[in-house]
Each structure stands twice: as structure tokens, then as C-alpha cells.
Amino acid sequence: MSDLLPDDFVIAEDEYTKGITIDDILGHRTGMPGHDDSYMGEHSTQPDNARSITRNLRNLAPAVPLRSRYIYCNMMYTVVTHLVEVKTNKPFSEFLEERFFQPLGMDSSSLQPDGAKAKGLGDRLAKGHIWDKTTSSYLEIEARNCPEGQGAGSVISSANDMIKWIKAIVNQEGPINENVYQGLIKERSSREPKGGKLKPHTSATKYTAGMEVYWYRGHAVYGHNGVVSGFGSRFIFLPEFKFGAVVFGNAEGTNSVAAQLFRDLIDEVVGVAKEERTQLLSKQTVVKGQQEGKLKKKTQGNQRNEGGSITKKHKEKQKDNRSESAQPQTRLLSQYTGDYWNAGYHGMKVEIKNDALFIDATDRSMAFTLVFEHQRDQTKYIAHLSDFWEGGDDLIPAEFVFDGDRAVKMGLDLEPLIGDMIWFERKDSVG
């Protein structure tokens, strides 16, 4: 990658800069974690795009050695789109249109909601739905542009269009020739099963290129899901049977429903007797799964990074610590306030709101707020993270460092996989 993008592709450690290949990126084996909270949304004073996401890699810490394990990283797929734009001298939206959408007759597909509107499809754009448990009703939200997430997501399409893409893969039609097909299905990394246990009759999952593959009763099943706030999607195909399916939904829980539906469809295709099939989940179970399945954050692309399980453990641990050892706040809150800076995560402004330290990070691509709760020593805190769209109360360890009577550094545990906090320096303390 550094040979292809010598000025832009630089990682904090030289071995990654020199070593990472396109294959490593496609297989999520670069060693780079998600760093999902580092990129800025379209309403930020300095919104990110594919180039700025790429150039910011130098300011972000890798988590594990190159090719040592699978770690999902949305931004690396955005980096690949920057490479496409540089080498073709075209916007990624134009590349998709010329190479995929037009040849396959995907007339309802575009990049970003604004791309759909430019095609005259604005009246067909679905609105997303998020369950609000306080009112026991769905909140309706607009689909959002996310140029900083292109490649990991941001394709606007319909089920009827997407099945054309699946058909092209299965039959190796149009832009999908044999070489492209083999590149798409090439296994690049392995995923550990959740909880260390495999589902019945199912192998471990491998990652290929924008797809996963597992074997069910001896038959290969390829697919992937997509999720942003209020929307979900999933596709599968079984090349042995030339069978494929797509589910799109504009509400939370789409992918839980799709997974159950696909299991039944796959059983039908491979000829599993009805009495041997795994039972579909009840409606109540699916709804419960939707509500309990929210971990730290959502992603703009296809899947949240693996930090979620670690964040959940942090949450449980911090709850225990809070109940046992919380001390009263005695320092003036004004000694903590101010603008803080980290090169990779940009600026954070600590304010006072409702007699508590507060950060409004809704300018991020994955917008959120933080409310600080003191734990001990006037420096150790728990930050309550609430997603702007989905709400919630996820607990993030936080810490301040003082020089005299004012804070000069702030640490936030925004990327658990790196094993350290993200440290921000107070702006008037830098240099």
C-alpha cells in the first residue's frame, strides 16, 4: 500500500507502513483496530473524506502485529477507495457507477443518499427506525451521507438491485469474471467463534474480501451484513446450488431476523429434513436480542469492530468498581474544562453541563456524548457514553492529569484493543 500511496499511506510504526498489502486490508489482518471514534462527520468543521481518513492512519496506534489475527477495521476499506480514486482519477461514486451499477442494470443504486437524490430517487429513500424504549415506539431518522465511510458502507440500493450483484457473483457475469470471482472468495483470515463455540453443523468463519464464508453441513455459505443506525442488510449465496438471497430493512433488528430467515432458506436449499432444522427464534426473542445486542457503538459500514466485547467487559467491571469505591468530587469542575487535542482523534471540548463534566462529540461520524462521573483521586472517572442516535449508557474509563490547579491531559478509553487510553493534551498546554 505504501508503494501505491507513498505520501498518504503511513502507519505510526514503520513495519506496518512497509508491510501492509491490499490483501491484508481486504482480510482485516492489518493489526489496526477500528478507531471508530476518530473520524469526523459531514457536519464537523473539518469533515473527513477517504483521503483524510488515509492520512490520519499515521496518528493511530495499531493493536496487534501485522497478520497475527483478524480485527475488523472499517476505515481500511475506506482507504482502499482512496487508492481507487487516486489510480483511476475518478470519484469512487463514478467508479462504482461505471464498473458495477451500469453494467449490471442496478439503476436504483448509488453512493450516499445524496447520490440517490441526484439520480431522482429521493422520493424512494427509506427512513430508518430506532426503537425508543422510553416511549415504546420507533423513532424515524433520515439516511445520512457518510463520505468518510465509503467502501465500508454508504452504498444506497434496493433488494431488487442487490440481487443482481449476487447473481453476477454466483454466475460470474458482467464485471465478475473468473479472476475477480476467485479474488472475492479467497480466504484471507479466520474469525474466532463467539463464545468459543460453533453453531450446530457449522464450521468456523473465514473472511475473504468484503465477505465471510463458513461451511454448513459441508456446503459453503458466503455473505455479509451491513448496519447503520436505523437500517440493516444481509446477503448470502451458496455457489454449489447457485442460490442467493438478500434482505434489506429500515429498522433495528433487521439482521437478527435475516439471519434466522436465511438459516431456514439454507436448510431448504441443502435438503435438511424439517425435523432436523434449528427452530426459528420467536418474535419476543428477536426483539430481546435487538435491545440487548447494543454494545458500545454502531458502525457506518458493515460491522462494528471487535472492541465491543471488550467494552462490555469494561462496562461490567466499571459498574462493580463504581459501587465499591466512588469518592466525592471536591475539585472545582472549572479546573477540568477546556479544549483538548489528540492528533488521531482531533479535538474534544470538556464543558460543564448539569453540574457534571460533559463532552459533545456529535461532530463525529459516529456521534455521541460523554457525561463524567467521578470515581477517585479527583482524576479517575467513568464517562457515560450515549450514542446520539441510539442512546444507551456505555461506561468508558477516563482520566485527567493535573499540573497544579488545572488539568493538562485527558485520557479516554475509546479503543480498548490498543490496551491504553487515547490521550488528549489541553490545547494551551501543547508545546
ROMI-357709 format. One record per residue (C-alpha): residue number from 1; z, x, y. Coordinates in pm, whole numbers, plus 50000, padded with zeros to 5 digits. Example, Ala and Ser with C-alpha at 12.3 -4.5 7.8 and 13.67 -1.06 7.14 Angstrom:
// residues 2
ATOM    n     zz     xx     yy
ATOM    1  50780  51230  49550
ATOM    2  50714  51367  49894
END
This chain:
// residues 431
ATOM    n     zz     xx     yy
ATOM    1  50000  50000  50000
ATOM    2  50079  50279  50244
ATOM    3  49732  50425  50182
ATOM    4  49578  50087  50263
ATOM    5  49804  50016  50563
ATOM    6  49920  50363  50674
ATOM    7  50052  50258  51015
ATOM    8  50210  49928  50917
ATOM    9  50349  49963  50564
ATOM   10  50660  50178  50593
ATOM   11  50983  50123  50399
ATOM   12  51323  50259  50501
ATOM   13  51315  50504  50209
ATOM   14  51013  50728  50158
ATOM   15  50983  50683  49782
ATOM   16  50918  50312  49833
ATOM   17  50666  50374  50109
ATOM   18  50467  50612  49890
ATOM   19  50519  50430  49562
ATOM   20  50479  50056  49615
ATOM   21  50144  49918  49495
ATOM   22  49978  49579  49526
ATOM   23  50070  49516  49162
ATOM   24  50436  49582  49243
ATOM   25  50424  49325  49522
ATOM   26  50248  49062  49312
ATOM   27  50504  49109  49034
ATOM   28  50813  49108  49261
ATOM   29  50919  49452  49140
ATOM   30  50924  49641  49471
ATOM   31  51303  49664  49477
ATOM   32  51308  49480  49809
ATOM   33  51529  49169  49824
ATOM   34  51438  48855  50016
ATOM   35  51593  48936  50354
ATOM   36  51507  48572  50424
ATOM   37  51711  48551  50743
ATOM   38  51530  48842  50908
ATOM   39  51213  48668  51016
ATOM   40  51173  48467  51330
ATOM   41  51022  48119  51355
ATOM   42  50748  47988  51579
ATOM   43  50996  47870  51844
ATOM   44  51157  48211  51880
ATOM   45  51100  48414  52196
ATOM   46  50918  48665  51973
ATOM   47  50778  48474  51673
ATOM   48  50685  48671  51365
ATOM   49  50344  48687  51202
ATOM   50  50206  48869  50900
ATOM   51  50169  49198  51088
ATOM   52  50516  49195  51243
ATOM   53  50671  49100  50907
ATOM   54  50495  49401  50755
ATOM   55  50603  49640  51028
ATOM   56  50963  49521  51009
ATOM   57  50994  49638  50647
ATOM   58  51095  49983  50777
ATOM   59  51411  49827  50920
ATOM   60  51522  49652  50599
ATOM   61  51711  49806  50309
ATOM   62  51578  49795  49951
ATOM   63  51822  49666  49690
ATOM   64  51728  49842  49366
ATOM   65  51496  50124  49255
ATOM   66  51123  50056  49253
ATOM   67  51010  49875  48935
ATOM   68  51364  49859  48798
ATOM   69  51390  49479  48799
ATOM   70  51239  49154  48916
ATOM   71  51361  49039  49259
ATOM   72  51173  48757  49427
ATOM   73  51061  48853  49778
ATOM   74  50862  48605  49984
ATOM   75  50787  48845  50267
ATOM   76  50599  49086  50040
ATOM   77  50342  48814  49972
ATOM   78  50306  48774  50347
ATOM   79  50250  49150  50365
ATOM   80  49957  49113  50123
ATOM   81  49798  48857  50357
ATOM   82  49823  49112  50638
ATOM   83  49631  49353  50414
ATOM   84  49368  49084  50356
ATOM   85  49334  49026  50730
ATOM   86  49300  49397  50805
ATOM   87  49042  49463  50533
ATOM   88  48832  49150  50597
ATOM   89  48880  49149  50975
ATOM   90  48941  48774  50948
ATOM   91  49243  48546  50984
ATOM   92  49394  48459  50648
ATOM   93  49313  48092  50712
ATOM   94  48943  48177  50740
ATOM   95  48958  48392  50426
ATOM   96  49106  48102  50227
ATOM   97  48850  47861  50365
ATOM   98  48551  48078  50280
ATOM   99  48668  48216  49945
ATOM  100  48854  47922  49793
ATOM  101  48864  47589  49974
ATOM  102  48491  47551  50046
ATOM  103  48359  47684  49710
ATOM  104  48596  47455  49518
ATOM  105  48540  47149  49736
ATOM  106  48904  47147  49845
ATOM  107  48827  46951  50161
ATOM  108  49187  46835  50209
ATOM  109  49331  47187  50205
ATOM  110  49417  47422  50490
ATOM  111  49665  47685  50602
ATOM  112  49955  47542  50806
ATOM  113  49992  47183  50934
ATOM  114  49801  47282  51248
ATOM  115  49511  47382  51022
ATOM  116  49511  47034  50870
ATOM  117  49515  46876  51215
ATOM  118  49224  47096  51324
ATOM  119  49026  46953  51030
ATOM  120  49101  46599  51145
ATOM  121  49356  46544  50869
ATOM  122  49660  46498  51091
ATOM  123  49698  46130  51006
ATOM  124  49725  46223  50637
ATOM  125  50005  46477  50676
ATOM  126  50307  46365  50477
ATOM  127  50651  46376  50630
ATOM  128  50930  46545  50437
ATOM  129  51253  46374  50338
ATOM  130  51602  46522  50314
ATOM  131  51894  46330  50168
ATOM  132  52181  46277  50411
ATOM  133  52488  46205  50204
ATOM  134  52689  46101  50510
ATOM  135  52458  45802  50565
ATOM  136  52330  45773  50205
ATOM  137  51976  45774  50334
ATOM  138  51679  46005  50374
ATOM  139  51608  46190  50697
ATOM  140  51239  46219  50778
ATOM  141  51107  46554  50906
ATOM  142  50767  46683  51013
ATOM  143  50584  46953  50819
ATOM  144  50625  47277  51015
ATOM  145  50394  47566  51088
ATOM  146  50516  47891  50937
ATOM  147  50273  48176  51013
ATOM  148  50548  48424  50923
ATOM  149  50549  48278  50571
ATOM  150  50178  48268  50494
ATOM  151  50098  48397  50149
ATOM  152  50437  48291  50019
ATOM  153  50360  47934  50119
ATOM  154  50212  47732  50408
ATOM  155  49908  47600  50220
ATOM  156  49871  47231  50302
ATOM  157  49693  47043  50027
ATOM  158  49685  46733  49810
ATOM  159  49738  46690  49437
ATOM  160  49370  46596  49402
ATOM  161  49266  46918  49573
ATOM  162  49512  47141  49393
ATOM  163  49400  47024  49051
ATOM  164  49054  47160  49142
ATOM  165  49216  47502  49182
ATOM  166  49389  47467  48844
ATOM  167  49064  47354  48682
ATOM  168  48887  47660  48826
ATOM  169  49152  47888  48674
ATOM  170  49150  47719  48334
ATOM  171  48770  47714  48309
ATOM  172  48713  48035  48510
ATOM  173  48482  47862  48754
ATOM  174  48368  47938  49108
ATOM  175  48564  48227  49261
ATOM  176  48767  48269  48940
ATOM  177  48561  48496  48717
ATOM  178  48691  48675  48408
ATOM  179  48819  48977  48604
ATOM  180  49003  48760  48855
ATOM  181  49147  48548  48575
ATOM  182  49279  48850  48388
ATOM  183  49431  48981  48710
ATOM  184  49606  48649  48771
ATOM  185  49760  48624  48424
ATOM  186  49852  48993  48385
ATOM  187  50225  49021  48315
ATOM  188  50397  49239  48573
ATOM  189  50771  49178  48540
ATOM  190  51033  48992  48339
ATOM  191  51286  48737  48458
ATOM  192  51634  48706  48316
ATOM  193  51705  48352  48190
ATOM  194  51954  48153  48395
ATOM  195  52297  48190  48246
ATOM  196  52156  48436  47994
ATOM  197  52041  48152  47769
ATOM  198  51688  48043  47682
ATOM  199  51587  47679  47665
ATOM  200  51512  47544  47316
ATOM  201  51183  47671  47167
ATOM  202  51116  47865  47489
ATOM  203  51068  48239  47550
ATOM  204  51186  48446  47844
ATOM  205  50972  48412  48156
ATOM  206  50730  48678  48281
ATOM  207  50586  48699  48632
ATOM  208  50213  48752  48676
ATOM  209  50051  48709  49020
ATOM  210  50180  48408  49207
ATOM  211  50254  48252  48869
ATOM  212  50508  48263  48590
ATOM  213  50438  48240  48219
ATOM  214  50658  48151  47926
ATOM  215  50587  48054  47566
ATOM  216  50688  47712  47440
ATOM  217  50668  47662  47064
ATOM  218  50424  47953  47058
ATOM  219  50195  47828  47338
ATOM  220  50157  48000  47677
ATOM  221  50254  47787  47978
ATOM  222  50161  47916  48325
ATOM  223  50280  47768  48651
ATOM  224  50481  47793  48969
ATOM  225  50678  47577  49206
ATOM  226  50686  47551  49582
ATOM  227  50971  47434  49801
ATOM  228  51039  47397  50172
ATOM  229  51285  47160  50335
ATOM  230  51184  46805  50251
ATOM  231  50895  46894  50020
ATOM  232  50836  47023  49670
ATOM  233  50543  47102  49443
ATOM  234  50476  47235  49097
ATOM  235  50173  47311  48882
ATOM  236  50128  47413  48520
ATOM  237  49843  47489  48285
ATOM  238  49812  47568  47916
ATOM  239  49493  47775  47871
ATOM  240  49489  47723  47494
ATOM  241  49445  47348  47546
ATOM  242  49258  47365  47879
ATOM  243  49524  47136  48017
ATOM  244  49670  47146  48366
ATOM  245  49881  46925  48590
ATOM  246  50005  46918  48949
ATOM  247  50293  46731  49112
ATOM  248  50345  46712  49488
ATOM  249  50637  46532  49651
ATOM  250  50769  46478  50001
ATOM  251  51138  46457  49915
ATOM  252  51414  46675  49780
ATOM  253  51431  46686  49405
ATOM  254  51056  46681  49353
ATOM  255  51066  46993  49140
ATOM  256  51351  46865  48923
ATOM  257  51150  46554  48847
ATOM  258  50830  46757  48796
ATOM  259  50999  46992  48550
ATOM  260  51113  46701  48336
ATOM  261  50777  46528  48356
ATOM  262  50592  46846  48264
ATOM  263  50814  46904  47961
ATOM  264  50713  46561  47829
ATOM  265  50345  46624  47906
ATOM  266  50357  46963  47736
ATOM  267  50519  46811  47427
ATOM  268  50238  46556  47416
ATOM  269  49968  46821  47453
ATOM  270  50104  47057  47186
ATOM  271  50178  46770  46949
ATOM  272  50557  46766  46928
ATOM  273  50687  46460  46742
ATOM  274  50874  46222  46973
ATOM  275  51197  46252  46774
ATOM  276  51191  46632  46824
ATOM  277  51141  46626  47200
ATOM  278  51400  46714  47461
ATOM  279  51518  46397  47631
ATOM  280  51417  46343  47992
ATOM  281  51705  46354  48240
ATOM  282  51837  46026  48372
ATOM  283  51783  45931  48735
ATOM  284  52153  45988  48802
ATOM  285  52137  46338  48652
ATOM  286  51833  46432  48861
ATOM  287  51998  46309  49183
ATOM  288  52316  46500  49098
ATOM  289  52107  46812  49037
ATOM  290  51943  46775  49377
ATOM  291  52277  46760  49554
ATOM  292  52447  47037  49358
ATOM  293  52145  47266  49350
ATOM  294  52160  47363  49716
ATOM  295  52279  47721  49737
ATOM  296  52253  47934  50046
ATOM  297  51915  47861  50196
ATOM  298  51568  47735  50121
ATOM  299  51255  47944  50147
ATOM  300  50937  47882  50336
ATOM  301  50742  47975  50028
ATOM  302  50765  47929  49661
ATOM  303  51114  48018  49562
ATOM  304  51437  48137  49715
ATOM  305  51541  48494  49646
ATOM  306  51786  48575  49371
ATOM  307  52069  48624  49617
ATOM  308  52154  48257  49574
ATOM  309  52364  48301  49263
ATOM  310  52545  48593  49423
ATOM  311  52604  48391  49740
ATOM  312  52752  48112  49531
ATOM  313  52994  48359  49374
ATOM  314  53082  48483  49725
ATOM  315  53148  48124  49823
ATOM  316  53386  48060  49536
ATOM  317  53562  48394  49588
ATOM  318  53597  48342  49962
ATOM  319  53744  47995  49909
ATOM  320  54012  48149  49690
ATOM  321  54083  48427  49940
ATOM  322  54095  48185  50232
ATOM  323  54355  47963  50073
ATOM  324  54577  48259  49987
ATOM  325  54565  48495  50284
ATOM  326  54432  48335  50604
ATOM  327  54616  48458  50915
ATOM  328  54622  48303  51264
ATOM  329  54373  48412  51529
ATOM  330  54558  48599  51806
ATOM  331  54286  48799  51985
ATOM  332  54103  48625  52267
ATOM  333  53772  48489  52140
ATOM  334  53605  48624  52453
ATOM  335  53658  48976  52315
ATOM  336  53405  48900  52040
ATOM  337  53133  48724  52237
ATOM  338  52807  48883  52344
ATOM  339  52462  48982  52226
ATOM  340  52438  49186  51905
ATOM  341  52136  49366  51766
ATOM  342  52006  49487  51430
ATOM  343  51655  49633  51415
ATOM  344  51563  49441  51099
ATOM  345  51741  49114  51176
ATOM  346  51690  49120  51553
ATOM  347  51934  48960  51795
ATOM  348  52239  48743  51732
ATOM  349  52439  48591  52018
ATOM  350  52808  48526  51949
ATOM  351  52941  48239  52160
ATOM  352  53245  48012  52169
ATOM  353  53198  47651  52063
ATOM  354  53478  47404  51989
ATOM  355  53735  47685  52011
ATOM  356  53561  47892  51743
ATOM  357  53315  48181  51737
ATOM  358  52965  48045  51686
ATOM  359  52608  48173  51636
ATOM  360  52300  47958  51690
ATOM  361  52032  48115  51467
ATOM  362  51791  47822  51479
ATOM  363  51523  48051  51619
ATOM  364  51491  48197  51267
ATOM  365  51219  48089  51031
ATOM  366  51499  47957  50810
ATOM  367  51706  47810  51089
ATOM  368  52084  47800  51059
ATOM  369  52411  47811  51249
ATOM  370  52732  48005  51180
ATOM  371  53089  47899  51260
ATOM  372  53350  48172  51212
ATOM  373  53691  48117  51053
ATOM  374  53946  48396  51088
ATOM  375  54091  48543  50770
ATOM  376  54292  48855  50853
ATOM  377  54339  49158  51079
ATOM  378  54155  48989  51370
ATOM  379  53837  49142  51224
ATOM  380  53772  48975  50887
ATOM  381  53611  48631  50892
ATOM  382  53437  48373  50682
ATOM  383  53122  48243  50851
ATOM  384  53031  47886  50761
ATOM  385  52653  47877  50731
ATOM  386  52486  47540  50786
ATOM  387  52113  47508  50732
ATOM  388  51952  47342  51034
ATOM  389  51752  47102  50819
ATOM  390  51963  47058  50509
ATOM  391  52315  47103  50641
ATOM  392  52568  47236  50392
ATOM  393  52862  47472  50423
ATOM  394  52794  47807  50261
ATOM  395  53051  48080  50309
ATOM  396  52933  48419  50433
ATOM  397  53170  48718  50465
ATOM  398  53173  48852  50822
ATOM  399  53349  49135  51001
ATOM  400  53391  49275  51352
ATOM  401  53461  49635  51454
ATOM  402  53656  49693  51776
ATOM  403  53664  49970  52033
ATOM  404  53967  49899  52245
ATOM  405  53980  49536  52350
ATOM  406  53629  49429  52260
ATOM  407  53411  49406  51954
ATOM  408  53128  49660  51934
ATOM  409  52985  49580  51589
ATOM  410  52945  49272  51373
ATOM  411  52870  49263  51001
ATOM  412  52722  48957  50827
ATOM  413  52665  48938  50453
ATOM  414  52320  48783  50487
ATOM  415  52160  48971  50195
ATOM  416  52411  49008  49908
ATOM  417  52171  49203  49687
ATOM  418  52191  49518  49903
ATOM  419  52566  49547  49844
ATOM  420  52652  49584  50212
ATOM  421  52668  49372  50522
ATOM  422  52391  49357  50780
ATOM  423  52546  49541  51075
ATOM  424  52468  49437  51432
ATOM  425  52566  49650  51732
ATOM  426  52675  49491  52054
ATOM  427  52382  49539  52289
ATOM  428  52571  49702  52575
ATOM  429  52724  49939  52316
ATOM  430  52391  50063  52179
ATOM  431  52305  50417  52291
END
